[in-house]
Amino acid sequence: MKAKDVLTAGITGTTFMTLFSYLVSAADGENFSEPERLGQLADRLLPTLSKEQCQALGWLGHYGVGLLFSLVYVELWRRRWPKSSIKNNLIVGGISGIIAVAIWKTTFKLHPLPPALSFNKYYLQLIPAHVVFAVFAGIGYQLLKKIENHGSKDQ
């Protein structure tokens, strides 16, 4: 497995997922931004860090988790099970969203100072956010493969 496959899929997927979460936040009037929520959780656990440091941790954590998800996706795509396609990535994204809801629920439950938010709305938006992640991670991966294949034909 190539690191650039994981990086391309992870960064592409995470960026579009984050944009989706910001759009849902703007439409709903509630903050669903995963990096900001992670920064808030860090701030409540690590009060000696500045707000900026905690927000940086939130962004690093968000992209780090995106890379972990893409590591799994790329391995699945490499094995062609399921093959990277829009339809399959919609399904994989839905499954990932359910997994993400379980992770976030556990995180909020275990955290000593969870934020005040509409948890059900937050969880509900996580599923389509992860569908967006999976679709765009797949698009990034497929584009990279096309570029690599095109480059190898030119040599």
PECORKA-V108317 format. One record per run of one state. SS is the DSSP state (H for helix, E for strand, L for the rest). FROM is the first residue (numbers start at 0). TO is the last residue. If there is no record, write none. Layout:
BEGIN
ss=SS from=FROM to=TO
ss=SS from=FROM to=TO
END
This chain:
BEGIN
ss=L from=0 to=1
ss=H from=2 to=27
ss=L from=28 to=32
ss=H from=33 to=44
ss=L from=45 to=49
ss=H from=50 to=77
ss=L from=78 to=84
ss=H from=85 to=109
ss=L from=110 to=117
ss=H from=118 to=153
ss=L from=154 to=154
END
